[in-house]
Amino acid sequence: MDTAPLILTDLPELTDESAGQLLDWLNALVMAFENRYDTQLRRYYQVHAVVEPPEPGEPREPREDDLFEGFDEIPF
């Protein structure tokens, strides 16, 4: 599913209290959404899992498109 990026422009000015209340409400909305759709979200992210980078000191497997092959060491 291709979606357009969310670009928020011209947001209204808010008081400190209003900004805090809005953030609290948005966090409650996200928590309710995650609680309701937990099973579907887990399935989705298992299918679309991103391979985690190796731990520091752990050898990486080079890829054909690796532009930074040979630059595993931090120079400082």
MOTA-V31425 format. One record per pair of residues at least 24 apart in sequence whose ideal C-beta (glycine too) atoms are under 10 Angstrom apart, sorted by the first residue. I is the first residue (numbers start at 1). GAP is how many residues later the second one is. D is the distance in whole Angstrom. If there is no record, write none. Layout:
i,gap,d
I,GAP,D
I,GAP,D
This chain:
none
